[in-house]
Amino acid sequence: MKSKHCYVVLIDLPEALPFEVKETLTKPSKMKKVADETHRAEGELFNFVSKLERNFKEEFSFIGEDIIGEKFYKRFLFPKSGFMEIMYQAPVAIVAHFLDTRRANRFARALERAIEQTIKDGKILMILKNIIEVSSEKEEVLTYEKWSQMREIRGLA
């Protein structure tokens, strides 16, 4: 099955978004500080997502979180199709996936507005708005052959 996949990407190169986790788990003596920082960052993240929901005019569903390597991800599902992943360790990365280019462009505009409501420094605001990227591609989603190969690799066959 072929599908057109559109996505919106923002990588916070200036590290300006307020929900970036600034501490890492390098020393046990920093554990409480890291826990406090993570709690603060999550509050800021959900505040930002609320702004994004209002601007996109859809209520997102939080579908979970993952830790892959040393990176923390939060995932959100859009009710009218699509989903978003936010990696909230430096540098923050926001990636939203869609099947419709119009929705991807609309999301990019909503993301710009949420950033405008969050970042007050004019230079940083301009940088962040200019690095929002909307892309699309044709890709093989998942064929039976690929699925079979994955199943064999995992030893489930």
C-alpha positions as CSV (number, residue, x, y, z in Angstrom):
1,M,0.0,0.0,0.0
2,K,1.4,3.4,-0.9
3,S,0.4,6.5,0.9
4,K,1.4,10.2,0.7
5,H,3.0,11.1,4.0
6,C,3.3,14.8,5.1
7,Y,5.0,16.0,8.1
8,V,5.8,19.2,10.0
9,V,9.2,19.4,11.7
10,L,10.5,22.0,14.2
11,I,13.9,21.5,15.8
12,D,14.5,24.1,18.5
13,L,18.1,25.0,17.5
14,P,18.2,28.2,19.7
15,E,16.9,26.0,22.6
16,A,14.3,28.6,23.5
17,L,11.2,26.6,24.1
18,P,10.4,26.5,27.8
19,F,9.7,22.8,28.1
20,E,13.2,21.7,27.2
21,V,14.6,19.4,29.9
22,K,17.9,21.0,30.9
23,E,19.4,18.4,33.3
24,T,20.5,14.9,32.6
25,L,20.8,11.9,34.9
26,T,24.6,11.9,35.2
27,K,25.1,11.8,39.0
28,P,22.9,10.3,41.7
29,S,23.2,13.5,43.7
30,K,21.3,15.3,41.0
31,M,18.3,13.0,41.0
32,K,16.0,15.3,42.9
33,K,17.0,18.3,40.8
34,V,16.4,16.2,37.6
35,A,13.0,15.1,38.9
36,D,12.0,18.7,39.7
37,E,13.3,19.9,36.2
38,T,11.4,17.1,34.5
39,H,8.2,18.0,36.4
40,R,8.6,21.7,35.4
41,A,9.3,20.8,31.8
42,E,6.2,18.5,31.5
43,G,4.0,21.3,32.9
44,E,5.4,23.7,30.3
45,L,5.1,21.1,27.6
46,F,1.4,20.5,28.3
47,N,0.8,24.3,28.5
48,F,2.4,24.7,25.0
49,V,0.3,21.8,23.7
50,S,-2.8,23.5,25.0
51,K,-1.9,26.6,23.0
52,L,-1.2,24.4,19.9
53,E,-4.6,22.8,20.3
54,R,-6.4,26.1,20.5
55,N,-4.6,27.4,17.4
56,F,-5.1,24.1,15.4
57,K,-8.7,24.0,16.6
58,E,-8.6,20.4,17.6
59,E,-8.2,18.7,21.0
60,F,-5.3,16.3,21.0
61,S,-5.3,13.0,22.8
62,F,-2.1,12.2,24.8
63,I,-1.3,8.6,23.8
64,G,1.8,8.0,25.9
65,E,5.5,8.5,26.3
66,D,8.7,6.7,25.4
67,I,12.3,6.8,26.4
68,I,14.5,5.8,23.4
69,G,18.1,5.9,24.3
70,E,18.4,9.0,26.4
71,K,15.6,10.9,24.6
72,F,12.1,11.4,26.1
73,Y,9.2,11.5,23.8
74,K,5.5,12.4,24.3
75,R,3.0,11.4,21.6
76,F,-0.4,13.0,20.8
77,L,-3.1,11.8,18.4
78,F,-5.2,14.2,16.4
79,P,-8.9,13.4,16.2
80,K,-9.2,14.1,12.5
81,S,-6.1,12.0,11.5
82,G,-2.5,12.4,12.2
83,F,-0.2,12.4,15.3
84,M,2.6,14.4,16.9
85,E,5.8,13.4,18.7
86,I,7.7,15.8,20.9
87,M,11.2,15.1,22.0
88,Y,11.6,17.4,24.9
89,Q,15.3,17.1,25.7
90,A,17.8,19.5,24.1
91,P,17.3,20.2,21.3
92,V,13.5,19.9,21.4
93,A,12.0,18.4,18.3
94,I,8.4,18.5,17.3
95,V,7.3,16.2,14.4
96,A,3.7,16.0,13.3
97,H,2.6,13.4,10.7
98,F,-0.4,13.8,8.3
99,L,-1.8,12.2,5.2
100,D,-3.1,15.5,3.9
101,T,-0.9,18.4,2.9
102,R,-3.5,21.0,3.8
103,R,-3.7,19.7,7.4
104,A,0.1,19.8,7.6
105,N,0.2,23.4,6.4
106,R,-2.6,24.3,8.8
107,F,-0.7,22.7,11.6
108,A,2.5,24.6,10.7
109,R,0.5,27.9,10.9
110,A,-0.9,26.8,14.3
111,L,2.6,25.9,15.5
112,E,3.8,29.4,14.4
113,R,1.0,31.0,16.5
114,A,1.7,28.8,19.5
115,I,5.4,29.9,19.3
116,E,4.4,33.5,19.0
117,Q,2.3,33.1,22.2
118,T,5.3,31.5,24.0
119,I,8.5,33.2,22.9
120,K,8.8,36.9,23.5
121,D,12.3,37.6,22.1
122,G,11.8,38.8,18.6
123,K,15.0,37.4,17.1
124,I,14.5,33.9,18.5
125,L,10.8,34.0,17.5
126,M,11.8,34.8,13.9
127,I,14.4,32.0,13.9
128,L,11.9,29.4,15.2
129,K,9.2,30.4,12.8
130,N,11.7,30.2,9.9
131,I,12.8,26.7,10.7
132,I,9.4,25.1,10.7
133,E,9.5,22.7,7.8
134,V,6.6,21.1,5.9
135,S,7.5,18.2,3.8
136,S,5.8,15.4,1.9
137,E,6.9,12.1,0.3
138,K,5.6,9.0,-1.2
139,E,6.6,6.0,0.8
140,E,5.8,2.3,1.2
141,V,3.9,2.2,4.4
142,L,4.1,-1.5,5.2
143,T,4.0,-4.5,2.8
144,Y,3.4,-8.0,3.8
145,E,6.9,-8.9,2.9
146,K,8.4,-6.2,5.2
147,W,6.1,-7.3,8.0
148,S,7.3,-10.9,7.5
149,Q,10.9,-9.9,7.6
150,M,10.3,-7.9,10.8
151,R,8.5,-10.9,12.4
152,E,11.4,-13.2,11.5
153,I,14.0,-10.8,12.9
154,R,12.1,-10.6,16.2
155,G,12.0,-14.4,16.3
156,L,8.2,-14.5,16.4
157,A,7.8,-16.7,13.3
